[in-house]
Amino acid sequence: MTVRRVRVGQPGEPGYRQALVRVEKSVDGGASWLPALPGLVGLSGMSASIDLPVGEPARLWRIVAAADNATGPEHAWTVTELAFTADAAACPAAASRDANAAPRDPSTPGS
């Protein structure tokens, strides 16, 4: 899958946040990890989107904390949202599925 955007949510409390992350992908089943973009990415606010350049598709993706923001042993990075958005043009099966999906009825929960 070619991921083009990653959305990361984290709490407002600084001890549970990360200021810098790396986005990595694996094309060999997790035996090795490659940077999905050069360098580190800064996360600002409680929700941040990371746009990725066009690159080789991969099955496995991960976000790696790259800054030690913890101010005490009880602090740990807490991710409250994590979403990967694929490039529809590079994923024809998903584009076809979405195009053929039945219209959603907003009055029906879970539809």
Gaussian input, Z-matrix of N, CA and C with variables (Angstrom, degrees):
# hf/3-21g

backbone

0 1
 N
 C     1     B1
 C     2     B2     1     A1
 N     3     B3     2     A2     1     D1
 C     4     B4     3     A3     2     D2
 C     5     B5     4     A4     3     D3
 N     6     B6     5     A5     4     D4
 C     7     B7     6     A6     5     D5
 C     8     B8     7     A7     6     D6
 N     9     B9     8     A8     7     D7
 C    10    B10     9     A9     8     D8
 C    11    B11    10    A10     9     D9
 N    12    B12    11    A11    10    D10
 C    13    B13    12    A12    11    D11
 C    14    B14    13    A13    12    D12
 N    15    B15    14    A14    13    D13
 C    16    B16    15    A15    14    D14
 C    17    B17    16    A16    15    D15
 N    18    B18    17    A17    16    D16
 C    19    B19    18    A18    17    D17
 C    20    B20    19    A19    18    D18
 N    21    B21    20    A20    19    D19
 C    22    B22    21    A21    20    D20
 C    23    B23    22    A22    21    D21
 N    24    B24    23    A23    22    D22
 C    25    B25    24    A24    23    D23
 C    26    B26    25    A25    24    D24
 N    27    B27    26    A26    25    D25
 C    28    B28    27    A27    26    D26
 C    29    B29    28    A28    27    D27
 N    30    B30    29    A29    28    D28
 C    31    B31    30    A30    29    D29
 C    32    B32    31    A31    30    D30
 N    33    B33    32    A32    31    D31
 C    34    B34    33    A33    32    D32
 C    35    B35    34    A34    33    D33
 N    36    B36    35    A35    34    D34
 C    37    B37    36    A36    35    D35
 C    38    B38    37    A37    36    D36
 N    39    B39    38    A38    37    D37
 C    40    B40    39    A39    38    D38
 C    41    B41    40    A40    39    D39
 N    42    B42    41    A41    40    D40
 C    43    B43    42    A42    41    D41
 C    44    B44    43    A43    42    D42
 N    45    B45    44    A44    43    D43
 C    46    B46    45    A45    44    D44
 C    47    B47    46    A46    45    D45
 N    48    B48    47    A47    46    D46
 C    49    B49    48    A48    47    D47
 C    50    B50    49    A49    48    D48
 N    51    B51    50    A50    49    D49
 C    52    B52    51    A51    50    D50
 C    53    B53    52    A52    51    D51
 N    54    B54    53    A53    52    D52
 C    55    B55    54    A54    53    D53
 C    56    B56    55    A55    54    D54
 N    57    B57    56    A56    55    D55
 C    58    B58    57    A57    56    D56
 C    59    B59    58    A58    57    D57
 N    60    B60    59    A59    58    D58
 C    61    B61    60    A60    59    D59
 C    62    B62    61    A61    60    D60
 N    63    B63    62    A62    61    D61
 C    64    B64    63    A63    62    D62
 C    65    B65    64    A64    63    D63
 N    66    B66    65    A65    64    D64
 C    67    B67    66    A66    65    D65
 C    68    B68    67    A67    66    D66
 N    69    B69    68    A68    67    D67
 C    70    B70    69    A69    68    D68
 C    71    B71    70    A70    69    D69
 N    72    B72    71    A71    70    D70
 C    73    B73    72    A72    71    D71
 C    74    B74    73    A73    72    D72
 N    75    B75    74    A74    73    D73
 C    76    B76    75    A75    74    D74
 C    77    B77    76    A76    75    D75
 N    78    B78    77    A77    76    D76
 C    79    B79    78    A78    77    D77
 C    80    B80    79    A79    78    D78
 N    81    B81    80    A80    79    D79
 C    82    B82    81    A81    80    D80
 C    83    B83    82    A82    81    D81
 N    84    B84    83    A83    82    D82
 C    85    B85    84    A84    83    D83
 C    86    B86    85    A85    84    D84
 N    87    B87    86    A86    85    D85
 C    88    B88    87    A87    86    D86
 C    89    B89    88    A88    87    D87
 N    90    B90    89    A89    88    D88
 C    91    B91    90    A90    89    D89
 C    92    B92    91    A91    90    D90
 N    93    B93    92    A92    91    D91
 C    94    B94    93    A93    92    D92
 C    95    B95    94    A94    93    D93
 N    96    B96    95    A95    94    D94
 C    97    B97    96    A96    95    D95
 C    98    B98    97    A97    96    D96
 N    99    B99    98    A98    97    D97
 C   100   B100    99    A99    98    D98
 C   101   B101   100   A100    99    D99
 N   102   B102   101   A101   100   D100
 C   103   B103   102   A102   101   D101
 C   104   B104   103   A103   102   D102
 N   105   B105   104   A104   103   D103
 C   106   B106   105   A105   104   D104
 C   107   B107   106   A106   105   D105
 N   108   B108   107   A107   106   D106
 C   109   B109   108   A108   107   D107
 C   110   B110   109   A109   108   D108
 N   111   B111   110   A110   109   D109
 C   112   B112   111   A111   110   D110
 C   113   B113   112   A112   111   D111
 N   114   B114   113   A113   112   D112
 C   115   B115   114   A114   113   D113
 C   116   B116   115   A115   114   D114
 N   117   B117   116   A116   115   D115
 C   118   B118   117   A117   116   D116
 C   119   B119   118   A118   117   D117
 N   120   B120   119   A119   118   D118
 C   121   B121   120   A120   119   D119
 C   122   B122   121   A121   120   D120
 N   123   B123   122   A122   121   D121
 C   124   B124   123   A123   122   D122
 C   125   B125   124   A124   123   D123
 N   126   B126   125   A125   124   D124
 C   127   B127   126   A126   125   D125
 C   128   B128   127   A127   126   D126
 N   129   B129   128   A128   127   D127
 C   130   B130   129   A129   128   D128
 C   131   B131   130   A130   129   D129
 N   132   B132   131   A131   130   D130
 C   133   B133   132   A132   131   D131
 C   134   B134   133   A133   132   D132
 N   135   B135   134   A134   133   D133
 C   136   B136   135   A135   134   D134
 C   137   B137   136   A136   135   D135
 N   138   B138   137   A137   136   D136
 C   139   B139   138   A138   137   D137
 C   140   B140   139   A139   138   D138
 N   141   B141   140   A140   139   D139
 C   142   B142   141   A141   140   D140
 C   143   B143   142   A142   141   D141
 N   144   B144   143   A143   142   D142
 C   145   B145   144   A144   143   D143
 C   146   B146   145   A145   144   D144
 N   147   B147   146   A146   145   D145
 C   148   B148   147   A147   146   D146
 C   149   B149   148   A148   147   D147
 N   150   B150   149   A149   148   D148
 C   151   B151   150   A150   149   D149
 C   152   B152   151   A151   150   D150
 N   153   B153   152   A152   151   D151
 C   154   B154   153   A153   152   D152
 C   155   B155   154   A154   153   D153
 N   156   B156   155   A155   154   D154
 C   157   B157   156   A156   155   D155
 C   158   B158   157   A157   156   D156
 N   159   B159   158   A158   157   D157
 C   160   B160   159   A159   158   D158
 C   161   B161   160   A160   159   D159
 N   162   B162   161   A161   160   D160
 C   163   B163   162   A162   161   D161
 C   164   B164   163   A163   162   D162
 N   165   B165   164   A164   163   D163
 C   166   B166   165   A165   164   D164
 C   167   B167   166   A166   165   D165
 N   168   B168   167   A167   166   D166
 C   169   B169   168   A168   167   D167
 C   170   B170   169   A169   168   D168
 N   171   B171   170   A170   169   D169
 C   172   B172   171   A171   170   D170
 C   173   B173   172   A172   171   D171
 N   174   B174   173   A173   172   D172
 C   175   B175   174   A174   173   D173
 C   176   B176   175   A175   174   D174
 N   177   B177   176   A176   175   D175
 C   178   B178   177   A177   176   D176
 C   179   B179   178   A178   177   D177
 N   180   B180   179   A179   178   D178
 C   181   B181   180   A180   179   D179
 C   182   B182   181   A181   180   D180
 N   183   B183   182   A182   181   D181
 C   184   B184   183   A183   182   D182
 C   185   B185   184   A184   183   D183
 N   186   B186   185   A185   184   D184
 C   187   B187   186   A186   185   D185
 C   188   B188   187   A187   186   D186
 N   189   B189   188   A188   187   D187
 C   190   B190   189   A189   188   D188
 C   191   B191   190   A190   189   D189
 N   192   B192   191   A191   190   D190
 C   193   B193   192   A192   191   D191
 C   194   B194   193   A193   192   D192
 N   195   B195   194   A194   193   D193
 C   196   B196   195   A195   194   D194
 C   197   B197   196   A196   195   D195
 N   198   B198   197   A197   196   D196
 C   199   B199   198   A198   197   D197
 C   200   B200   199   A199   198   D198
 N   201   B201   200   A200   199   D199
 C   202   B202   201   A201   200   D200
 C   203   B203   202   A202   201   D201
 N   204   B204   203   A203   202   D202
 C   205   B205   204   A204   203   D203
 C   206   B206   205   A205   204   D204
 N   207   B207   206   A206   205   D205
 C   208   B208   207   A207   206   D206
 C   209   B209   208   A208   207   D207
 N   210   B210   209   A209   208   D208
 C   211   B211   210   A210   209   D209
 C   212   B212   211   A211   210   D210
 N   213   B213   212   A212   211   D211
 C   214   B214   213   A213   212   D212
 C   215   B215   214   A214   213   D213
 N   216   B216   215   A215   214   D214
 C   217   B217   216   A216   215   D215
 C   218   B218   217   A217   216   D216
 N   219   B219   218   A218   217   D217
 C   220   B220   219   A219   218   D218
 C   221   B221   220   A220   219   D219
 N   222   B222   221   A221   220   D220
 C   223   B223   222   A222   221   D221
 C   224   B224   223   A223   222   D222
 N   225   B225   224   A224   223   D223
 C   226   B226   225   A225   224   D224
 C   227   B227   226   A226   225   D225
 N   228   B228   227   A227   226   D226
 C   229   B229   228   A228   227   D227
 C   230   B230   229   A229   228   D228
 N   231   B231   230   A230   229   D229
 C   232   B232   231   A231   230   D230
 C   233   B233   232   A232   231   D231
 N   234   B234   233   A233   232   D232
 C   235   B235   234   A234   233   D233
 C   236   B236   235   A235   234   D234
 N   237   B237   236   A236   235   D235
 C   238   B238   237   A237   236   D236
 C   239   B239   238   A238   237   D237
 N   240   B240   239   A239   238   D238
 C   241   B241   240   A240   239   D239
 C   242   B242   241   A241   240   D240
 N   243   B243   242   A242   241   D241
 C   244   B244   243   A243   242   D242
 C   245   B245   244   A244   243   D243
 N   246   B246   245   A245   244   D244
 C   247   B247   246   A246   245   D245
 C   248   B248   247   A247   246   D246
 N   249   B249   248   A248   247   D247
 C   250   B250   249   A249   248   D248
 C   251   B251   250   A250   249   D249
 N   252   B252   251   A251   250   D250
 C   253   B253   252   A252   251   D251
 C   254   B254   253   A253   252   D252
 N   255   B255   254   A254   253   D253
 C   256   B256   255   A255   254   D254
 C   257   B257   256   A256   255   D255
 N   258   B258   257   A257   256   D256
 C   259   B259   258   A258   257   D257
 C   260   B260   259   A259   258   D258
 N   261   B261   260   A260   259   D259
 C   262   B262   261   A261   260   D260
 C   263   B263   262   A262   261   D261
 N   264   B264   263   A263   262   D262
 C   265   B265   264   A264   263   D263
 C   266   B266   265   A265   264   D264
 N   267   B267   266   A266   265   D265
 C   268   B268   267   A267   266   D266
 C   269   B269   268   A268   267   D267
 N   270   B270   269   A269   268   D268
 C   271   B271   270   A270   269   D269
 C   272   B272   271   A271   270   D270
 N   273   B273   272   A272   271   D271
 C   274   B274   273   A273   272   D272
 C   275   B275   274   A274   273   D273
 N   276   B276   275   A275   274   D274
 C   277   B277   276   A276   275   D275
 C   278   B278   277   A277   276   D276
 N   279   B279   278   A278   277   D277
 C   280   B280   279   A279   278   D278
 C   281   B281   280   A280   279   D279
 N   282   B282   281   A281   280   D280
 C   283   B283   282   A282   281   D281
 C   284   B284   283   A283   282   D282
 N   285   B285   284   A284   283   D283
 C   286   B286   285   A285   284   D284
 C   287   B287   286   A286   285   D285
 N   288   B288   287   A287   286   D286
 C   289   B289   288   A288   287   D287
 C   290   B290   289   A289   288   D288
 N   291   B291   290   A290   289   D289
 C   292   B292   291   A291   290   D290
 C   293   B293   292   A292   291   D291
 N   294   B294   293   A293   292   D292
 C   295   B295   294   A294   293   D293
 C   296   B296   295   A295   294   D294
 N   297   B297   296   A296   295   D295
 C   298   B298   297   A297   296   D296
 C   299   B299   298   A298   297   D297
 N   300   B300   299   A299   298   D298
 C   301   B301   300   A300   299   D299
 C   302   B302   301   A301   300   D300
 N   303   B303   302   A302   301   D301
 C   304   B304   303   A303   302   D302
 C   305   B305   304   A304   303   D303
 N   306   B306   305   A305   304   D304
 C   307   B307   306   A306   305   D305
 C   308   B308   307   A307   306   D306
 N   309   B309   308   A308   307   D307
 C   310   B310   309   A309   308   D308
 C   311   B311   310   A310   309   D309
 N   312   B312   311   A311   310   D310
 C   313   B313   312   A312   311   D311
 C   314   B314   313   A313   312   D312
 N   315   B315   314   A314   313   D313
 C   316   B316   315   A315   314   D314
 C   317   B317   316   A316   315   D315
 N   318   B318   317   A317   316   D316
 C   319   B319   318   A318   317   D317
 C   320   B320   319   A319   318   D318
 N   321   B321   320   A320   319   D319
 C   322   B322   321   A321   320   D320
 C   323   B323   322   A322   321   D321
 N   324   B324   323   A323   322   D322
 C   325   B325   324   A324   323   D323
 C   326   B326   325   A325   324   D324
 N   327   B327   326   A326   325   D325
 C   328   B328   327   A327   326   D326
 C   329   B329   328   A328   327   D327
 N   330   B330   329   A329   328   D328
 C   331   B331   330   A330   329   D329
 C   332   B332   331   A331   330   D330

   B1=1.4391
   B2=1.5295
   B3=1.3057
   B4=1.4525
   B5=1.5244
   B6=1.3029
   B7=1.4626
   B8=1.5212
   B9=1.3142
   B10=1.4596
   B11=1.5239
   B12=1.3446
   B13=1.4638
   B14=1.5193
   B15=1.3263
   B16=1.4565
   B17=1.5221
   B18=1.3123
   B19=1.4647
   B20=1.5262
   B21=1.3435
   B22=1.4577
   B23=1.5271
   B24=1.3284
   B25=1.4562
   B26=1.5143
   B27=1.3262
   B28=1.4636
   B29=1.5257
   B30=1.3330
   B31=1.4575
   B32=1.5297
   B33=1.3148
   B34=1.4541
   B35=1.5142
   B36=1.3134
   B37=1.4654
   B38=1.5301
   B39=1.3485
   B40=1.4625
   B41=1.5320
   B42=1.3032
   B43=1.4600
   B44=1.5141
   B45=1.3281
   B46=1.4620
   B47=1.5257
   B48=1.3206
   B49=1.4609
   B50=1.5243
   B51=1.2997
   B52=1.4590
   B53=1.5219
   B54=1.3169
   B55=1.4633
   B56=1.5312
   B57=1.3338
   B58=1.4631
   B59=1.5245
   B60=1.3379
   B61=1.4609
   B62=1.5228
   B63=1.3403
   B64=1.4543
   B65=1.5239
   B66=1.3216
   B67=1.4617
   B68=1.5226
   B69=1.3351
   B70=1.4633
   B71=1.5225
   B72=1.3354
   B73=1.4637
   B74=1.5197
   B75=1.3292
   B76=1.4611
   B77=1.5173
   B78=1.3102
   B79=1.4671
   B80=1.5267
   B81=1.3589
   B82=1.4661
   B83=1.5296
   B84=1.3254
   B85=1.4600
   B86=1.5204
   B87=1.3190
   B88=1.4603
   B89=1.5189
   B90=1.3343
   B91=1.4657
   B92=1.5244
   B93=1.3318
   B94=1.4628
   B95=1.5272
   B96=1.3287
   B97=1.4594
   B98=1.5198
   B99=1.3254
   B100=1.4629
   B101=1.5188
   B102=1.3321
   B103=1.4637
   B104=1.5276
   B105=1.3186
   B106=1.4655
   B107=1.5240
   B108=1.3167
   B109=1.4511
   B110=1.5167
   B111=1.3048
   B112=1.4660
   B113=1.5300
   B114=1.3006
   B115=1.4568
   B116=1.5202
   B117=1.3268
   B118=1.4563
   B119=1.5196
   B120=1.3260
   B121=1.4586
   B122=1.5235
   B123=1.3095
   B124=1.4571
   B125=1.5243
   B126=1.3183
   B127=1.4628
   B128=1.5268
   B129=1.3049
   B130=1.4632
   B131=1.5181
   B132=1.3046
   B133=1.4535
   B134=1.5160
   B135=1.3253
   B136=1.4621
   B137=1.5282
   B138=1.3177
   B139=1.4579
   B140=1.5198
   B141=1.3115
   B142=1.4604
   B143=1.5171
   B144=1.3225
   B145=1.4602
   B146=1.5088
   B147=1.3182
   B148=1.4601
   B149=1.5239
   B150=1.3173
   B151=1.4585
   B152=1.5246
   B153=1.3250
   B154=1.4600
   B155=1.5192
   B156=1.3311
   B157=1.4628
   B158=1.5312
   B159=1.3173
   B160=1.4592
   B161=1.5256
   B162=1.3079
   B163=1.4574
   B164=1.5120
   B165=1.3101
   B166=1.4567
   B167=1.5280
   B168=1.3261
   B169=1.4688
   B170=1.5318
   B171=1.3174
   B172=1.4594
   B173=1.5161
   B174=1.3158
   B175=1.4610
   B176=1.5250
   B177=1.3320
   B178=1.4662
   B179=1.5253
   B180=1.3246
   B181=1.4563
   B182=1.5142
   B183=1.3494
   B184=1.4586
   B185=1.5312
   B186=1.3247
   B187=1.4602
   B188=1.5239
   B189=1.3371
   B190=1.4583
   B191=1.5341
   B192=1.3256
   B193=1.4634
   B194=1.5188
   B195=1.3346
   B196=1.4606
   B197=1.5228
   B198=1.3158
   B199=1.4660
   B200=1.5189
   B201=1.2952
   B202=1.4648
   B203=1.5239
   B204=1.3280
   B205=1.4611
   B206=1.5198
   B207=1.3127
   B208=1.4650
   B209=1.5261
   B210=1.3216
   B211=1.4666
   B212=1.5189
   B213=1.3180
   B214=1.4547
   B215=1.5099
   B216=1.3346
   B217=1.4740
   B218=1.5276
   B219=1.3145
   B220=1.4605
   B221=1.5327
   B222=1.3239
   B223=1.4555
   B224=1.5254
   B225=1.2901
   B226=1.4691
   B227=1.5212
   B228=1.3181
   B229=1.4563
   B230=1.5131
   B231=1.3129
   B232=1.4527
   B233=1.5184
   B234=1.3128
   B235=1.4621
   B236=1.5213
   B237=1.3269
   B238=1.4617
   B239=1.5222
   B240=1.3258
   B241=1.4676
   B242=1.5202
   B243=1.3168
   B244=1.4621
   B245=1.5232
   B246=1.3257
   B247=1.4556
   B248=1.5188
   B249=1.3225
   B250=1.4532
   B251=1.5251
   B252=1.3246
   B253=1.4606
   B254=1.5164
   B255=1.3254
   B256=1.4640
   B257=1.5177
   B258=1.3139
   B259=1.4462
   B260=1.5298
   B261=1.3235
   B262=1.4641
   B263=1.5240
   B264=1.3274
   B265=1.4636
   B266=1.5203
   B267=1.3373
   B268=1.4622
   B269=1.5180
   B270=1.3198
   B271=1.4637
   B272=1.5286
   B273=1.3390
   B274=1.4624
   B275=1.5215
   B276=1.3238
   B277=1.4710
   B278=1.5247
   B279=1.3141
   B280=1.4586
   B281=1.5217
   B282=1.3250
   B283=1.4621
   B284=1.5184
   B285=1.3403
   B286=1.4529
   B287=1.5181
   B288=1.3454
   B289=1.4646
   B290=1.5196
   B291=1.3414
   B292=1.4643
   B293=1.5243
   B294=1.3363
   B295=1.4599
   B296=1.5228
   B297=1.3423
   B298=1.4604
   B299=1.5227
   B300=1.3206
   B301=1.4663
   B302=1.5213
   B303=1.3098
   B304=1.4595
   B305=1.5197
   B306=1.3114
   B307=1.4663
   B308=1.5242
   B309=1.3048
   B310=1.4533
   B311=1.5261
   B312=1.3313
   B313=1.4557
   B314=1.5153
   B315=1.3504
   B316=1.4631
   B317=1.5287
   B318=1.3165
   B319=1.4677
   B320=1.5222
   B321=1.3362
   B322=1.4463
   B323=1.5167
   B324=1.3496
   B325=1.4693
   B326=1.5156
   B327=1.3426
   B328=1.4633
   B329=1.5072
   B330=1.3468
   B331=1.4666
   B332=1.4989
   A1=107.99
   A2=116.49
   A3=121.38
   A4=108.17
   A5=116.12
   A6=121.43
   A7=108.11
   A8=116.52
   A9=120.77
   A10=113.19
   A11=116.86
   A12=119.88
   A13=109.37
   A14=114.68
   A15=121.90
   A16=106.96
   A17=116.34
   A18=121.34
   A19=107.43
   A20=116.13
   A21=122.22
   A22=108.29
   A23=115.63
   A24=121.28
   A25=109.49
   A26=116.14
   A27=121.26
   A28=108.30
   A29=117.11
   A30=120.56
   A31=112.01
   A32=115.67
   A33=121.43
   A34=113.83
   A35=117.55
   A36=120.71
   A37=110.38
   A38=117.84
   A39=121.33
   A40=115.16
   A41=119.53
   A42=121.07
   A43=113.90
   A44=117.54
   A45=121.62
   A46=111.84
   A47=116.00
   A48=122.05
   A49=110.48
   A50=115.72
   A51=123.43
   A52=107.01
   A53=117.17
   A54=121.21
   A55=111.70
   A56=116.86
   A57=121.25
   A58=110.81
   A59=116.15
   A60=121.68
   A61=109.60
   A62=114.49
   A63=122.88
   A64=107.48
   A65=116.52
   A66=121.72
   A67=106.07
   A68=115.40
   A69=120.36
   A70=110.48
   A71=115.03
   A72=121.19
   A73=108.82
   A74=114.70
   A75=120.50
   A76=108.59
   A77=115.37
   A78=120.99
   A79=111.38
   A80=116.09
   A81=119.86
   A82=112.29
   A83=116.04
   A84=119.86
   A85=114.89
   A86=118.07
   A87=121.28
   A88=114.46
   A89=117.83
   A90=120.11
   A91=111.00
   A92=116.61
   A93=120.71
   A94=108.62
   A95=115.35
   A96=121.53
   A97=109.00
   A98=115.44
   A99=122.55
   A100=109.59
   A101=117.61
   A102=118.70
   A103=109.85
   A104=116.97
   A105=121.20
   A106=110.77
   A107=116.67
   A108=122.91
   A109=107.57
   A110=116.90
   A111=118.60
   A112=111.66
   A113=115.65
   A114=121.07
   A115=114.78
   A116=113.70
   A117=122.66
   A118=109.95
   A119=115.02
   A120=121.25
   A121=107.94
   A122=116.47
   A123=120.91
   A124=110.79
   A125=115.90
   A126=121.57
   A127=107.66
   A128=116.29
   A129=119.40
   A130=108.83
   A131=115.79
   A132=119.83
   A133=111.88
   A134=114.49
   A135=120.12
   A136=112.11
   A137=117.40
   A138=120.99
   A139=108.29
   A140=116.25
   A141=120.74
   A142=109.90
   A143=115.98
   A144=122.30
   A145=108.65
   A146=115.33
   A147=122.13
   A148=106.91
   A149=116.99
   A150=121.37
   A151=108.75
   A152=115.51
   A153=121.52
   A154=110.33
   A155=116.69
   A156=119.16
   A157=110.16
   A158=115.69
   A159=120.62
   A160=107.35
   A161=115.55
   A162=119.74
   A163=111.10
   A164=115.35
   A165=121.89
   A166=110.10
   A167=118.22
   A168=120.21
   A169=110.65
   A170=116.21
   A171=121.84
   A172=109.26
   A173=115.66
   A174=120.98
   A175=111.62
   A176=116.91
   A177=121.44
   A178=110.69
   A179=115.88
   A180=123.29
   A181=108.49
   A182=116.80
   A183=119.66
   A184=110.41
   A185=113.69
   A186=123.10
   A187=105.54
   A188=116.61
   A189=121.71
   A190=108.77
   A191=115.90
   A192=119.85
   A193=109.13
   A194=117.24
   A195=120.37
   A196=113.14
   A197=117.27
   A198=120.79
   A199=107.57
   A200=116.32
   A201=119.64
   A202=108.43
   A203=115.47
   A204=120.70
   A205=112.48
   A206=117.91
   A207=120.90
   A208=109.94
   A209=114.96
   A210=119.98
   A211=111.15
   A212=117.62
   A213=122.06
   A214=109.93
   A215=117.39
   A216=120.48
   A217=113.43
   A218=118.26
   A219=120.07
   A220=112.35
   A221=117.04
   A222=120.75
   A223=110.80
   A224=114.86
   A225=121.72
   A226=107.58
   A227=116.52
   A228=119.98
   A229=108.97
   A230=116.19
   A231=122.13
   A232=108.92
   A233=116.11
   A234=121.42
   A235=107.34
   A236=116.78
   A237=121.01
   A238=112.54
   A239=116.40
   A240=121.51
   A241=107.52
   A242=115.97
   A243=120.78
   A244=107.23
   A245=116.31
   A246=120.86
   A247=109.55
   A248=115.54
   A249=122.48
   A250=107.26
   A251=117.08
   A252=121.69
   A253=108.72
   A254=115.70
   A255=121.41
   A256=110.55
   A257=115.54
   A258=123.34
   A259=106.87
   A260=118.05
   A261=121.79
   A262=111.54
   A263=118.20
   A264=120.67
   A265=111.48
   A266=116.62
   A267=120.45
   A268=112.09
   A269=116.47
   A270=120.97
   A271=108.38
   A272=118.33
   A273=121.31
   A274=114.08
   A275=118.07
   A276=119.38
   A277=110.32
   A278=117.36
   A279=120.88
   A280=110.34
   A281=117.22
   A282=120.39
   A283=110.43
   A284=117.19
   A285=121.82
   A286=111.11
   A287=116.76
   A288=121.29
   A289=109.91
   A290=117.58
   A291=121.50
   A292=111.13
   A293=117.60
   A294=121.29
   A295=111.51
   A296=116.78
   A297=121.16
   A298=113.84
   A299=117.59
   A300=120.96
   A301=110.11
   A302=115.03
   A303=120.19
   A304=109.50
   A305=117.58
   A306=119.30
   A307=110.89
   A308=116.00
   A309=122.51
   A310=110.04
   A311=117.20
   A312=122.34
   A313=108.05
   A314=119.45
   A315=121.92
   A316=113.37
   A317=118.55
   A318=120.15
   A319=112.31
   A320=117.66
   A321=122.10
   A322=109.48
   A323=118.52
   A324=120.44
   A325=111.21
   A326=114.71
   A327=120.60
   A328=114.48
   A329=117.67
   A330=117.31
   A331=110.92
   D1=139.28
   D2=176.03
   D3=-96.74
   D4=107.15
   D5=178.93
   D6=-86.06
   D7=132.23
   D8=-179.24
   D9=-112.28
   D10=-17.75
   D11=-179.95
   D12=-150.91
   D13=141.11
   D14=174.85
   D15=-122.30
   D16=132.61
   D17=177.41
   D18=-113.08
   D19=127.86
   D20=-178.06
   D21=-124.05
   D22=126.27
   D23=174.35
   D24=-111.46
   D25=144.50
   D26=178.50
   D27=-148.62
   D28=160.58
   D29=-176.50
   D30=-68.37
   D31=166.40
   D32=178.80
   D33=-76.87
   D34=-23.05
   D35=-177.50
   D36=-72.66
   D37=123.42
   D38=-173.91
   D39=-56.26
   D40=-34.07
   D41=-178.12
   D42=-66.62
   D43=-14.75
   D44=-178.39
   D45=-113.69
   D46=18.64
   D47=-177.17
   D48=-115.02
   D49=163.96
   D50=173.12
   D51=-124.57
   D52=134.34
   D53=178.92
   D54=-88.25
   D55=-29.33
   D56=-177.25
   D57=-133.45
   D58=140.26
   D59=176.38
   D60=-138.09
   D61=162.48
   D62=169.15
   D63=-114.67
   D64=142.07
   D65=173.58
   D66=-105.69
   D67=125.09
   D68=-177.21
   D69=-127.73
   D70=156.91
   D71=177.44
   D72=-138.55
   D73=156.46
   D74=177.53
   D75=-125.18
   D76=131.36
   D77=177.79
   D78=-107.35
   D79=3.85
   D80=-178.11
   D81=-127.16
   D82=34.84
   D83=175.68
   D84=74.91
   D85=17.92
   D86=177.08
   D87=97.03
   D88=2.24
   D89=177.88
   D90=-67.74
   D91=-34.03
   D92=176.84
   D93=-142.69
   D94=157.68
   D95=-177.75
   D96=-124.39
   D97=136.93
   D98=-179.23
   D99=-116.87
   D100=147.27
   D101=175.21
   D102=-66.82
   D103=134.40
   D104=177.34
   D105=-83.22
   D106=-16.63
   D107=173.45
   D108=-154.24
   D109=155.21
   D110=-176.85
   D111=-71.06
   D112=138.67
   D113=172.85
   D114=77.06
   D115=-170.96
   D116=-179.00
   D117=-94.55
   D118=157.02
   D119=178.35
   D120=-117.84
   D121=133.42
   D122=176.97
   D123=-84.82
   D124=136.26
   D125=174.75
   D126=-104.85
   D127=124.86
   D128=177.04
   D129=-124.56
   D130=143.46
   D131=-178.46
   D132=78.26
   D133=-176.06
   D134=-177.93
   D135=-83.50
   D136=-14.26
   D137=178.98
   D138=-144.98
   D139=130.94
   D140=-178.61
   D141=-136.28
   D142=144.90
   D143=174.55
   D144=-109.25
   D145=137.83
   D146=178.83
   D147=-116.90
   D148=115.27
   D149=176.97
   D150=-86.16
   D151=133.86
   D152=-177.42
   D153=-109.70
   D154=145.47
   D155=176.43
   D156=-72.43
   D157=161.75
   D158=175.13
   D159=-63.96
   D160=133.64
   D161=-179.23
   D162=-155.70
   D163=-174.63
   D164=-179.90
   D165=-63.10
   D166=132.43
   D167=177.18
   D168=-61.82
   D169=152.16
   D170=178.51
   D171=-144.72
   D172=152.40
   D173=178.73
   D174=-87.15
   D175=-33.31
   D176=-176.69
   D177=-113.32
   D178=136.27
   D179=179.86
   D180=-134.47
   D181=150.20
   D182=175.28
   D183=-152.64
   D184=158.24
   D185=175.07
   D186=-113.47
   D187=130.28
   D188=-176.68
   D189=-118.25
   D190=126.18
   D191=175.80
   D192=-62.76
   D193=134.08
   D194=-175.51
   D195=-125.44
   D196=5.52
   D197=178.09
   D198=-134.37
   D199=142.44
   D200=179.02
   D201=-94.42
   D202=89.25
   D203=-177.48
   D204=-88.71
   D205=-7.50
   D206=-177.01
   D207=-65.30
   D208=135.28
   D209=177.63
   D210=-108.06
   D211=-2.27
   D212=179.08
   D213=-158.94
   D214=162.76
   D215=-177.27
   D216=-64.36
   D217=-20.24
   D218=-179.40
   D219=-83.62
   D220=-7.22
   D221=-178.53
   D222=-86.30
   D223=139.13
   D224=176.98
   D225=-148.79
   D226=145.00
   D227=178.46
   D228=-62.46
   D229=127.64
   D230=179.84
   D231=-117.36
   D232=115.15
   D233=177.71
   D234=-93.98
   D235=122.35
   D236=-178.90
   D237=-100.30
   D238=-15.27
   D239=178.36
   D240=-152.55
   D241=137.90
   D242=174.91
   D243=-146.73
   D244=117.90
   D245=-178.39
   D246=-136.57
   D247=134.59
   D248=176.45
   D249=-111.22
   D250=128.22
   D251=-179.91
   D252=-110.41
   D253=124.85
   D254=-178.93
   D255=-88.13
   D256=155.90
   D257=173.90
   D258=-79.16
   D259=112.78
   D260=-176.11
   D261=-59.58
   D262=-35.26
   D263=-179.70
   D264=-66.13
   D265=-29.80
   D266=-178.91
   D267=-90.67
   D268=-2.96
   D269=-178.33
   D270=-130.19
   D271=73.66
   D272=-174.36
   D273=-58.48
   D274=-32.31
   D275=-179.68
   D276=-64.16
   D277=-42.19
   D278=179.37
   D279=-68.24
   D280=-40.98
   D281=179.59
   D282=-63.40
   D283=-41.72
   D284=178.74
   D285=-65.07
   D286=-43.72
   D287=179.00
   D288=-60.43
   D289=-46.26
   D290=-178.80
   D291=-64.75
   D292=-38.10
   D293=-179.00
   D294=-68.25
   D295=-31.48
   D296=-177.91
   D297=-93.84
   D298=-0.09
   D299=-177.84
   D300=-68.70
   D301=145.31
   D302=176.58
   D303=-68.96
   D304=146.69
   D305=178.08
   D306=-58.73
   D307=142.53
   D308=-178.76
   D309=-81.28
   D310=134.26
   D311=176.49
   D312=-94.77
   D313=106.46
   D314=-175.60
   D315=-65.00
   D316=-15.48
   D317=-179.56
   D318=-86.09
   D319=-8.62
   D320=-179.47
   D321=-105.20
   D322=115.43
   D323=179.23
   D324=-59.57
   D325=137.37
   D326=176.00
   D327=78.88
   D328=3.21
   D329=179.41
   D330=-93.39

